Amino acid sequence: MATEIIMPKAGMDMVEGTVIKWLVKEGDKVDTGDPILEILTDKVNMEVEAETTGTILKILAEEGEVLPVMTVIGYMGEEGDDVPDGPATTKEEVVKAKEDTGAVSKKSETTVPQKQETTTQELDPIAGDKVRATPAARYLARERDIPLGRVTGSGPKGRIQKVDVETFKALRATPLAAKIAKVEGVELDAVEGTGHGGKITKEDVVSGLKKETPAAETTATTAAVEEGKDQKIIPMKGIRKIIADRMIESQHTAATVSLTIEVDMTASIDLRSKIKDMLQEEKGVKITYTDLLIMAVTKSLVKYPLVNATMTEEGILVNDHVNMGIAVGLDSGLMVPVINNTEKMNLTQIVESRSDIVGRTVKGKIKPNELQGSTFTISNLGMFDTVSFTSIINQPNSAILSVGAILERMRVVEGKPEVRNVMNLTITLDHRVMDGVEGAKFLQYLKGLLEEPTRMLL
Amino acid sequence: MKEMTYKDAINLAMSEEMRKDKNVIFMGEDIGVYGGAFGVSVGMFEEFGEERVKDTPISEAVIVGAAAGAAATGLRPICEMMFMDFITIAMDNLVNQAAKMRYMFGGKAKVPMTLRLPSGSGTGAAAQHTQSLEAWLCHVPGLKVVTASSPAEAKGLLKAAIRDDNPVCFVEHKLLYKMKGEVPVDDEYVLPLGQSYVRKEGTDVTIVTYGTILHRVLEVVEEVEKEGISVEVVDPRTLYPMETQTIVDSVKKTGRAIVVHEAAKTGGLGGEIAAMISESEAFDYLDAPVLRVCGLDTPIPYNRNLEAAVVPSVEAIKEAIYKVMNRK
């Protein structure tokens, strides 16, 4: 009589498993304990081992099938044993796994023996329902989108307190690493974790320390600091380090080209002064040139969608919506809050969203998810009298617009000198995604909208 | 402003109101010729005469019953229980008559009476002369309950109580009678009822407390400040109807709350205040459980050492602060 091979229940809460790969084929001989197939539970990849010695008689489940636990997926036994004809499982239960289960992740290093009855109940980090936390900690975690299950509590019985959420680093650290970091004053979020699942280990903190304080500490700089006391060294950590890493990464990956165009802003200035008071009265918000730019740039991006594309590993993703990143320079460092779906907004909504999100960025009340998902970025340094500049592309965007100051300049209009208000716009684009001509057309179209802003109503 | 004791401030509040309004009368056991068991009314008999400062038989039922009737028919009686403990004897007249008259007569009657109640332990007066029974009174709709923790507050709040058209129970902790402080001698210095008060500002913990124990809390607060813990102290002053927003705002600021009172823990006001905090918008700001540091659920012992041991000590208050601050 043949023995059934079943989809094992490898955990208390496992209800189904995916057959990833059969490691044997029908007719193969196996010994007890030999791995015969690989399955994916909701947590790990694992190998299923043969329970007896014998021959694989029949394989019922195809690779990629998602099956409830305890489903018969094959038979083994002595050659010539009877195998039941039909599959023991009702085929309706079988759900074809989506082709693109990216879930077939790295093979986990631990293989769980088949039929292991229980695994320790892991806390669902997202649910946060079985986590001991104070109301204040929960409230803050909700505010900042932090999964409480990943926060280590310092309160009684491991209760998570507000301070734990405040100091939570998305990268978890081992208790020892956290302690060393605390003693040495290392910012954990600047440390790269090399442990399991990106965990920060003691070694990570220590090696970071070594980098920060090279053994040859008696270099000229330190000596100078000690003698000249008034020199200051700003350590590369925290947000400074993140910015540094991202900029370098962007410079290394993107093939950048910059194009500059001059825009006559006279009409836009007119328009802004006309609606400024109306908006202030109606909605209590102040319209800025950035708002007009967001609107004009959005319309130009809709027309030239490649400029609004996102680089992905699979290729160029042409976005069907515009999420506008606005570069905001703070004393603590550069931040880019994002206004989503500006292509659906009228000018009032743009002004309201911009003042809300930029205002909250300045106040430090911005949520992490509001700093993600931009498809294009505007950086405006006009208020600092900068005439023209180029920016580093905010990855994974394909381009960034640098906005200079509006200045009164003599210009030739229909053969006569006239005083006009002009502004330089520079687009820096990723030549991997588009060619220069695409950027040039985009700029030309944008210039047209800003010089005749009534066109934006069309 | 003039420096005087808490009991003189009470005497001044009563005298000022009696001079102002001939309908205000005062009665109680030994309050006349003798000047009161704690000497609060010394000189009042001489000034206002037997008509308005009445020595009564030793019957709290009579005192409160007579006061309720007098109040309903137009006088504004103040009466003194020799000890708060004996409010038990007046309970029917206070709870079933005075507290309900205005309601049951459809608002046609008013009961502007004030009941002065010397409360609390610390004098070695044993179990029947030392209780803090304010929670009983707060549980009766129709009664207002007020307590003052300084001479100036005693004057301002008692005047407001006398002027109030409802029965007000004015709880005076015996140990405060000798406390000295600057008191406004201005006739119109009145502190409104139903207004909690931030006695001291702080950022880390809110302690809600009232009466004598407030002063012990302030001592502890000064000590823990040296250890870097900043405590805010809120005195509700009017225990019923308590103004809660001040407390809620304070807890929102600090994220931690402790209630301290001398009265026994079970069924005490601490539970009420703690529940109010967790029902309020302050809930989302709490970073520790709301703790109560209260008297033990025992009769107050006669022995001085034991008596001191059943009410919140400096150590117990400190311990609670460390606990909510998660410090050992």
Interface residues (C-beta under 8 A of the other chain):
Chain A: T134 P135 A136 A137 R138 Y139 S154 G155 P156 Q161 K162 V163
Chain B: G255 F283 D284 Y285 L286 D287 A288 N326
